[in-house]
Each structure stands twice: as structure tokens, then as C-alpha cells.
Amino acid sequence: MTGRTEKMTGARAIIECLHREGVDTIFGYPGGQVLPIYDALYDSKIRHVLVRHEQSAAHAADGYARATGKVGVCLATSGPGATNLVTGIATAYMDSIPIVALTGQVPLSMIGNDAFQEANITGITMPITKHNYLIQDANDIPRIMKEAFHIASTGRPGPVLIDIPKDMTTEMIDFHYPETVKLRSYNPTYEGNIQQIKKAAEEIKRSSKPVIYAGGGVISANASGLLQAFAEKVQAPVTTTLTGMGTFPVGHPLFLGMLGMHGTKYANYAIQESDLIIAVGARFDDRVTGKIKSFATNAKIIHIDVDPAEISKNVHVDIPIVGNAKRVLEDLLKYVDKAPTDDWLEKIAHWKRSYPLYYVGGKENIKPQYIIEQIHDACKDAIIVTEVGQHQMWAAQYFRFSEPRTFISSGGLGTMGFGFPAAIGAKIAKPDRVVFDISGDGSFQMSSQELATVVQENIPVIIAIFNNGYLGMVRQWQELFFDKRYSYTCIRDSVDFVKLAEAYGALGLRVKQPSEVRPAIEQAIASGRPTLIDFWIECEENVSPMVPAGAAINEILDLERKA
Amino acid sequence: MKHTLAVLVENRYGVLSRVAGLFARRGYNIDSLAVGITEDPTISRMTIVVRGDDLVLEQVTKQLNKLIDVIRVTDLGTEDTVERELVLIKVNADVKNRSEIMQIADIFRAKIIDVASKSMVIEITGDENKIKAIEQLLKPFGIKEMVRTGKIALRRGPKSI
């Protein structure tokens, strides 16, 4: 069919474009202005997963994209359907995740008239998309679809939205799918400047206290293997951001764990004392740097990033290298040797021994960290998706990740309600993997309606609710900084989660004793059914250690009592 | 510090709002913005005068470049350029002071483009200082209305941006 044109409706053209882009699954919710698209979808081989709220469609597309590296696709109708996508699109934007969002729109002639279910979604999503389109000529559909997938997945990835007025979907067009994209104004830089790379290599050779600081950009560039080779060759320790978890195996001797607000003490100490930071695909977010003026004051900074706008945005960079993490690391590997880091690694080993992550095991109460460890023991290659809050930090701290794309979490935007739908996307993308949604009792109630989706579609994700009866992370801040005035953070006895799961037809399990933790996890995995486990955890457990807001990252406090 | 940016963009629906939105949400201050089509009808050119230090300018330039519809951003601040702005000023004028105002206009090579019994409209082009000067001189007569296009600028010599 390539090269020839064929007559079809705009709606069929959209579905055909999805086929050509290799899309096998989309997540969506129908409505008036997308009726023709849904009609075309009815005959298509593309799997459509019907979510119960459009926000979940965007999160599921996001989870699918994070688990695979492919572009995730979601579809919603005009007006409220489109505006419900907004949080999901913003979540993907903040973490640079490639999704294409398709929205219905009122017919072209009615735009601007405040028609029924009209919302200016291109205007609304301008600051949270990499780019967006309003289709004004049905003949542009193939070109715009092609461009959207290209823009979403190249350079620094991100969400692209296409707003499609209804009359564009009913019009007949001559379908011809372009093979290439021509955009004179969009040419991402992939190859790092070789002079800069040599300069960086010189700096690395001289450094006696280097730290590699890796972020989500390493994962999106599929550069995790190279990062490990690079770290091993230089013999430099590695710390990652939240979204970078999984890019470096947790058990590796060079690994420092996560840095920042709830990072390990030794990662933060290492950063603060380093003489050289090699940042790869990370953006010096405030949760990482803490008080910016006190951040790594003795270190020179090499910053490898595909987005030039990230260079020197938050901290001054000495040697910027704009390019794709994989290509740059490939080149850099040719020029670097082992750095004189023996004393440094010894010092770090000492810190690791002196200041490990720890928790004091509960005999009667269930410690949340223990659940994470048990999930890891039961299923080492599980994909861990999280909501946002304390449970998210415990998952990042205590799960021993060994490969990229196995930790899926809303880092930049910090979206509660992200995890469950994102887990749906991840499970559909990786049906052979066990997928856990690590959740809190607060977060879960933001997307609990998706129990209907997982049951109807038989998507066996496992929801592990860390139920402490609180909006735990906010409670923790109130305990520490607001004199334990728990203003509107107690949500105890909201609902019987087991009955809720059962009402939808999912398996519901309740765990109140430490001894029941492991059997419940194993039962959930063995069931092959969508399962919710309601873990009643110690209510006022805090995430530890912690850098208070506004402090330097080496001013890190232990909040866990000593044994 | 003021910087003059020449920004070539796709001549397309929504581009102006993308650029304006970027300035608003990142907290950059625009002094003036002039936009129009270029010799190539698919390209528009924006001349943006922005306030900020070098770091801000660097971020503005990079963020603009990230917009898919932005083709090129050039900082004209460091270049040898010609800059102009067109201003229309409606000033109070009657029989008594009409000739005095005309004299001022003459000195500034401004044009009188409308005369009524109690007002005149003066068209003037020039750089910021010239416009400031005539504005000062006309103020005592009573400026009723003033409208400016915003600065536009071109590099001197044969080279284009």
C-alpha cells in the first residue's frame, strides 16, 4: 500500500496511521466527538483498553511507554474527556515520556462558539506538551500523525497532543502515509561535540573523587549497559535519581542508591564531597540538589543531556555535552581510563558501612520496608509501579532493581493516582512480567475505579496498598514541621479495600501480621488474577533518612528510631 | 539589560500564543514584540525585546529553540544592527499651537498624517531615544493617545540572520 493512495475517511486514516506506527494497544474512553474514530476502531486489530476515567488513559499510555520505550497512545473525546487527560499529559511531560494523546473536538465551524463539550485543549496543553496540533484539513491527518510520533519519541521525548474536530474524521481523503518527516525547525542533537567529550575525559582522568549522577535520560536513551561499562572503566561510584532507578543494578559495588531528599546518606555525602559530578540525563531537580547554593560546592560539573535547555538551568555546568546519553557515553568510553579513585571508593565503602539504609523490624506491626523486601524476594524481576508518597520512597529505597524500565513512578509532577493505571499500561506491555502497583490508601482512592478495567480486561496487576490510615507523606511533614497538627491528613476507615476489590470481581486480601506478608504476596502472584492486598502497616512510620526542605543534602536526618 | 531577539517561526496557527505563553510561564519580561510575515510566506519573523541578564537570555533562547515551530533565534544585541520603531501620536493641537507642533515634527522628520480642529496625528519612526525625545516635547501640548509597533531590527550589511 505504501506509495499508493487510497480513499478513506479521516477516522479510518487515523487508525491506519496507528497501524503504520506499530501501535498495538491504545487506552481510551469514547464520547460524542470521537464516535467516528471509535467506529473505525471497531474493525481494527488495535486493542483498545476501556478505562473508567480519561486521566487513567493518559497514565496507562505513560506506563506502557515507560515499560517499553515505545510511544504510548491515549484517546478521549472533546471537552471534559480532553481536560481529564491533562494531569496525565503533564505527568508524562515532566518525566519526558513519549505519548501521543488524541482528542475529539467539535466540528471546525463550531470552534470558538462555546459549543457543547468544547474546550480549547491545544491552548490548555500548550505548556505541558512537547508540541500539539489542531487538525484543520483532513488531508493533513497522515502528515500530522507521522510528525506527532516522531516528535514524541525523538530528542528529549515528551507528550504530543492532536486535537481532531469531528468533521475531519468523517471527510474522505486520499490516504498516503509519508515515510519520512520533514521539519526544518526540529533537529535534535544526538552526537556529542567531540572536543567537549575529550575535555570531559581529561577532567575524569584527573578526578580523584568523581560521582556519576544518572537520571531518567539514561533509561530513555537505552544507555544503562553503557553507563555500567563507563562506571566500571572509570571506577566511579554511581547514584541515580528517582526516575533513574533501575538503570544501575542495586547490588553493584559502585552503586550508591538514590540521592536527594530521601536518598541514601552515602550518596548525598559522596555528592557533597566530590570533585567532579558527571551528570547523565538528569536535570538537577530541587528534590535532588536540596539547597542549591550548598550543592557540591567543590565539584566541577560535566552535564550530558539531549536537551540544551537543561544545561546550566539550575546549576552552573563546567563542561556541557549536548547529545543522546548512549551516543555520548559510547564516545566518552573511548577516551577515559581508570581514575585515581581507590581512596575515594574506600571512603565511600566506609560510609556505606556506617550509614546504611535501615529500619527497625516490627514484631507485631508490619513495617512497610519489610513488605518491599518481601516482594523483591518473592519476585526479583517484578515491574514496580508506584503512586506518590511514602510508599513510593520506600519502594525506591528498598527494592533491589536490577534492570531499567522496571521502576515506574511519577517523579517530576508527583501525581497521586498515577500508579494503578500506569501499572495497567505496563502489564499490557509486558504480560509475562509480574507487575505491582505499590500504593498508599490515599493514592489508590484517586484511581480505584480502574478495578473495573483490570477485571473486565483481565489484566492481572497486583495492587499492594500500604494502608496507614493517613495521607502519609503529608502527615510526616506535619509531624516534623507543623507540630503534629494533622490537618486533614487522617483518612482512617475510608473504605474496606478487600470488599471494594471483591465488589469489582478482583481478588482482595488483607494482611495485618508480619507473618502473613509473604504468603499474601505469593498468593497474589499465583492467582493470575487482578489482586488487591490491603497491608495494614505501622501507621506513623516515617520515610528515613530525610533532607529537610531548604537544607543542604548532607544535612540529612535519621527519622527511624534506633534498634 | 535589554536584548533584541530576532526569531524566525513557522507562519502557522497558534505560534504567537506558543511564544507568548512561554514567556509568561517562565516569568520572562517582554518589553516589546513585533511580528509579521517575511520574504518567505511560510515564515514569520518576531522581534522580541526582552529584559534580563545573560543567564536569563540564554534560557530564553534555549526555551524558544525548543518550540517546534521556532526555526531560528538570533540575539541581535551583539550585532551591528539598524533598529526602528513606528509610533503614532495623537496630540492636542489648535490654531494657536499647530505651527509650533509642526516645527517639532519637522525637526524629528516626523509626518503629520491627520489634522483636525483640535488634534493632530504624528507618525514618527526611529530608535528608542528619538521617540522618547519627541514624546517629551509633545507632552506639554497634551498627548491624547499613543501607539507603537514595537521595535524591529535588521543586521547591517549583506549578511542576513
Contacts between the chains, C-beta under 8 A, distances in Angstrom:
chain1	res1	chain2	res2	distance
A	122	B	14	6.6
A	123	B	17	7.0
A	126	B	14	8.0
A	126	B	17	7.0
A	126	B	18	6.1
A	126	B	21	5.2
A	127	B	21	6.2
A	127	B	22	8.0
A	127	B	25	5.2
A	130	B	68	7.3
A	131	B	67	8.0
A	131	B	68	4.2
A	131	B	69	8.0
A	134	B	13	6.9
A	134	B	14	7.4
A	136	B	13	7.0
A	151	B	68	6.2
A	183	B	68	6.9
A	184	B	71	6.1
A	185	B	9	7.8
A	185	B	10	6.3
A	185	B	68	6.2
A	185	B	69	6.2
A	185	B	70	5.9
A	185	B	71	4.3
A	185	B	72	8.0
A	186	B	68	5.2
A	307	B	66	7.3
A	308	B	62	5.3
A	308	B	65	7.3
A	309	B	59	6.9
A	309	B	62	3.8
A	309	B	63	5.5
A	309	B	65	7.5
A	309	B	66	5.6
A	311	B	62	7.8
A	312	B	55	7.5
A	312	B	58	7.1
A	313	B	59	6.6
